[in-house]
Amino acid sequence: MQWSEPERPLSVSELTGEIKEQLETRFPAVWVVGEISDFARPRSGHCYLTLKDDRAQIRAVIWRGTAERLKFTPEDGLEVVCQGEIDVYPPRGSYQLVIRQITPKGLGALELALRQLRQKLAAEGLFEPERKRPPPEMVRRVAVVTSQTGAAIRDFLQVLSRRWRGAEVLVVPVPVQGEGAAEKIAQAIRTVNRFPEPPDCLVVTRGGGSLEDLWAFNEEPVVRAIAESRIVVVSAIGHEIDVTLADLAADVRAATPSEAAELVAPESLEMRTRLEGLGRRMETIVRHQIAQAGARVETVASRRVFRRPLETVQLWSRRLDETGMRLDRMIGRRVSESGRRLEAIAGHLESLSPLSVLARGYSLTSREEDRHLICDAKEVSPGDRIVTRLAQGEVTSRVEEVETGDES
């Protein structure tokens, strides 16, 4: 068999272009169901994945604009229903599905997103019971983050005013559903926490609604803002059967806005009863303490020192007088003994005094210039002036002759 050669063969680009045109024209929009595998999301924000079943597979892409609007995170093993168009990628000569819509099969996108975020935050410990704090027993200021026109704030204020009029309420208005609501709610919670005088309690509330209506309270910014709050947070989102991630992160969950008011404020009659009970208890304690103090005073008053208070003073006064007299006698004896010893010492010193020797006819001679006592004739020379000390007075004379008494 012989093949006839065409007038002009197609280039690879031309052939790929025709295939691309045929596929895109034949499949402008298709719905495909399959299981996700090889899911990847690089820094560009685009998502690349493979859709497969038990017999075939097809590459797919979710451009960043579409991916940013997804309520859930695609993951391997998840079965999804996708809508998009077939696109040919000429550089590789391959085709792929450009996904415009994607929904988990058998499970709504919101339910899946809620499940994924709950698992993520639970793994971080944001819902642990150990983190929970009880609401204060007595509130003076309470901040309420909610819509200022919704039924939730009306119910809350009505119950609060009926139960407890002593609380100051600060309403922080925010949108509670719709685009951007989660960011505004989270910002309001953080703003209240930065108040110079923060309230005693923070209530985050809204009325009931569908999962879509309540979705803002399932978004990560709101949940994290509640978990990071330094103020005790009471959540009251929707009705009793509605449980949001904000409820799980809050310190206290109330089924309704009315119950939230009951949790943060005591009932006036109940508080009055408690105060009266405390008053009676305090009165009993004070009376008991007064009785005990009176008994102790009577016991002390019956002692001898209080019945005859001057007796002890007089006794010690007498002992003081006796001690003083004994001290005077002791001092007198010591003075007399000291006087006698002093007289004996003075007599002994008198007998040893040179003046006494002089009184017996002796004298002391010294040089006039330095008063040096002369004990040897060699210490003076003829012409020296000398002073002779007598028992009475002195005599000054001049040396005429010196005899040393040495043997010749």
SVG drawing of the C-alpha trace seen along z (x, -y; Angstrom):
<svg xmlns="http://www.w3.org/2000/svg" viewBox="-37 -84 136 86">
<polyline fill="none" stroke="black" stroke-width="0.4" points="0.0,0.0 1.4,-3.4 0.8,-6.6 0.3,-9.7 2.3,-12.7 0.2,-15.8 1.0,-19.0 2.1,-20.6 2.4,-18.7 1.2,-20.4 3.6,-21.7 3.3,-20.5 2.1,-23.9 -0.6,-23.9 -1.7,-20.5 -1.9,-21.4 -3.8,-24.5 -6.4,-22.6 -6.8,-20.1 -7.1,-23.0 -9.8,-24.6 -11.7,-21.4 -11.6,-20.5 -12.4,-23.9 -15.3,-24.2 -16.6,-20.7 -16.3,-21.0 -17.0,-24.7 -18.3,-23.7 -18.3,-20.3 -19.1,-18.8 -16.7,-16.2 -16.7,-14.0 -13.5,-12.5 -11.1,-12.1 -8.3,-14.7 -4.7,-13.5 -1.3,-15.3 -2.8,-18.5 -0.4,-21.4 -0.7,-25.2 2.6,-27.1 3.2,-30.7 1.4,-32.0 -1.9,-31.0 -2.9,-28.7 -4.0,-25.2 -2.8,-22.2 -4.3,-18.8 -5.3,-15.5 -8.8,-14.3 -9.1,-10.5 -11.3,-7.5 -10.5,-3.8 -9.8,-3.9 -8.5,-7.3 -7.2,-10.6 -7.0,-14.2 -4.9,-17.1 -6.7,-20.2 -6.0,-23.7 -7.8,-26.2 -6.6,-29.8 -5.9,-32.0 -9.0,-34.2 -11.2,-31.1 -9.2,-29.5 -9.4,-32.5 -13.2,-32.3 -13.3,-28.7 -14.9,-28.0 -12.9,-24.8 -9.4,-23.6 -9.1,-20.9 -7.1,-17.9 -5.9,-14.5 -8.5,-11.8 -11.5,-14.1 -14.1,-13.3 -15.4,-16.4 -17.8,-17.6 -16.1,-20.2 -17.4,-22.5 -15.0,-24.0 -13.7,-23.9 -11.1,-21.9 -7.9,-23.7 -4.9,-22.6 -1.4,-23.5 0.6,-23.8 4.2,-23.6 3.5,-20.1 0.8,-19.1 -1.4,-18.1 -4.9,-19.0 -6.3,-20.0 -9.5,-21.0 -9.7,-24.6 -12.0,-24.4 -14.4,-27.3 -16.5,-25.6 -15.7,-22.8 -17.9,-21.2 -17.3,-18.2 -19.4,-15.3 -22.0,-14.3 -20.9,-17.2 -21.5,-20.9 -18.5,-23.2 -19.3,-25.0 -19.7,-21.8 -16.3,-20.6 -14.6,-24.0 -16.1,-23.9 -14.8,-20.4 -11.3,-21.3 -11.0,-24.5 -12.3,-22.8 -9.7,-20.0 -6.9,-22.6 -7.8,-24.8 -8.5,-21.9 -5.0,-20.6 -3.7,-24.0 -5.6,-23.6 -8.0,-26.6 -11.0,-24.6 -9.4,-22.9 -11.5,-23.1 -8.4,-24.2 -8.4,-27.5 -12.0,-28.4 -12.6,-31.0 -15.8,-31.5 -17.7,-34.8 -17.4,-37.3 -20.1,-37.0 -20.7,-40.8 -20.3,-42.9 -20.1,-46.6 -19.3,-47.0 -20.1,-44.6 -19.3,-45.1 -21.6,-43.5 -20.2,-42.9 -23.3,-42.5 -25.5,-44.2 -27.1,-47.3 -30.3,-46.7 -30.7,-42.9 -33.1,-41.1 -30.1,-39.7 -29.2,-43.1 -32.8,-43.9 -33.3,-40.5 -30.0,-40.9 -30.7,-44.4 -34.3,-43.5 -33.2,-40.5 -30.3,-42.4 -32.3,-45.4 -34.9,-43.2 -32.3,-41.2 -29.6,-43.7 -29.7,-47.5 -26.3,-48.2 -24.3,-47.2 -23.1,-49.6 -23.5,-48.2 -21.3,-49.2 -22.6,-48.1 -19.9,-47.6 -21.9,-47.6 -20.6,-45.2 -22.2,-43.4 -22.9,-39.8 -23.1,-38.3 -22.0,-38.9 -18.7,-39.7 -16.1,-41.2 -18.2,-40.6 -15.7,-38.2 -12.8,-40.7 -14.9,-43.5 -16.1,-41.2 -12.5,-40.1 -11.3,-43.8 -14.1,-44.8 -13.1,-42.1 -9.4,-43.2 -10.4,-46.8 -12.4,-46.1 -9.4,-44.3 -7.3,-47.4 -9.6,-49.7 -7.7,-51.6 -10.4,-50.4 -11.6,-47.0 -15.0,-45.7 -15.6,-42.9 -17.1,-40.7 -17.4,-40.6 -20.5,-39.1 -20.4,-38.1 -23.9,-37.5 -26.4,-37.4 -29.7,-35.8 -30.4,-32.5 -30.1,-31.7 -28.8,-29.2 -25.2,-27.9 -24.5,-30.6 -26.0,-33.3 -23.8,-32.2 -20.7,-31.6 -18.8,-34.7 -18.6,-33.2 -17.0,-30.1 -14.2,-32.0 -10.7,-31.8 -10.1,-35.5 -13.1,-35.6 -12.2,-32.3 -8.6,-33.4 -9.7,-36.9 -11.9,-35.2 -9.2,-32.7 -6.7,-35.6 -9.1,-37.8 -7.8,-38.8 -11.4,-39.5 -13.8,-36.7 -15.9,-36.0 -19.5,-34.8 -20.8,-33.7 -24.5,-33.5 -24.6,-32.7 -27.9,-31.6 -30.2,-29.2 -29.5,-26.4 -29.0,-23.8 -26.5,-26.1 -22.9,-25.6 -20.2,-27.6 -16.4,-27.6 -16.8,-30.9 -18.9,-29.1 -16.2,-26.4 -13.4,-29.1 -15.4,-31.2 -15.0,-30.9 -18.8,-30.4 -21.4,-29.4 -25.0,-30.6 -27.7,-29.1 -29.4,-32.4 -28.7,-36.1 -31.2,-36.1 -29.3,-33.3 -26.1,-35.3 -27.6,-38.2 -28.6,-35.7 -25.0,-34.4 -23.3,-37.7 -25.7,-39.4 -27.2,-38.2 -30.9,-38.4 -31.7,-41.3 -33.9,-39.4 -31.4,-36.6 -28.6,-39.0 -30.7,-40.8 -31.4,-37.5 -27.7,-36.6 -26.8,-40.0 -29.4,-39.7 -28.0,-36.2 -24.5,-37.6 -25.7,-40.4 -27.3,-38.0 -24.2,-35.9 -22.0,-38.9 -24.2,-40.1 -24.0,-36.6 -20.2,-36.6 -19.8,-40.1 -22.2,-39.3 -20.2,-36.2 -16.9,-38.1 -18.3,-40.8 -19.4,-38.2 -16.0,-36.5 -14.3,-39.9 -16.6,-40.7 -15.8,-37.4 -12.1,-38.1 -12.5,-41.6 -14.4,-40.3 -11.7,-37.6 -8.9,-40.2 -10.9,-42.6 -11.3,-40.0 -7.5,-39.7 -5.9,-41.2 -3.8,-43.6 -7.0,-45.3 -8.9,-45.1 -6.1,-46.7 -4.0,-48.5 -2.0,-50.6 -0.9,-47.6 1.8,-46.6 2.9,-50.1 3.3,-50.6 5.1,-47.3 7.6,-48.2 8.0,-51.7 8.8,-50.3 11.4,-47.9 12.9,-50.9 13.2,-52.9 14.9,-49.9 17.2,-49.5 18.1,-53.2 18.9,-53.1 21.1,-50.0 22.9,-51.7 23.5,-54.9 24.9,-52.8 27.1,-50.9 28.4,-54.1 29.2,-55.6 31.2,-52.5 33.1,-52.6 33.9,-56.3 35.1,-55.8 37.3,-52.9 38.7,-54.8 39.5,-57.8 41.5,-55.7 43.4,-54.1 44.1,-57.5 45.5,-58.8 47.8,-55.8 49.1,-56.2 49.6,-60.0 51.6,-59.3 53.8,-56.9 54.4,-59.3 55.1,-62.0 57.8,-59.9 59.4,-59.4 59.1,-63.0 62.4,-64.9 60.8,-67.8 60.7,-65.8 64.4,-65.0 65.1,-68.7 63.3,-69.4 65.9,-67.4 68.7,-69.7 69.5,-68.3 69.5,-70.3 69.4,-69.9 71.9,-71.7 71.4,-72.2 73.0,-74.2 71.2,-77.5 70.9,-77.4 69.3,-73.9 68.2,-73.0 70.2,-69.8 70.8,-68.2 74.4,-68.1 75.5,-64.7 79.2,-64.9 81.6,-67.9 83.0,-67.2 79.7,-68.4 80.6,-72.1 83.5,-74.4 84.7,-77.5 82.5,-80.4 79.3,-78.4 76.2,-79.6 74.3,-77.0 71.0,-77.0 70.6,-75.3 67.1,-74.2 66.5,-74.2 63.5,-73.2 62.4,-76.8 63.5,-78.7 66.5,-78.7 70.0,-80.1 71.9,-81.1 75.7,-81.1 78.9,-81.0 81.4,-78.2 84.8,-79.4 86.6,-76.2 85.9,-72.5 87.3,-69.6 86.6,-66.2 87.8,-64.1 90.0,-62.0 93.2,-60.5 96.4,-62.0"/>
</svg>
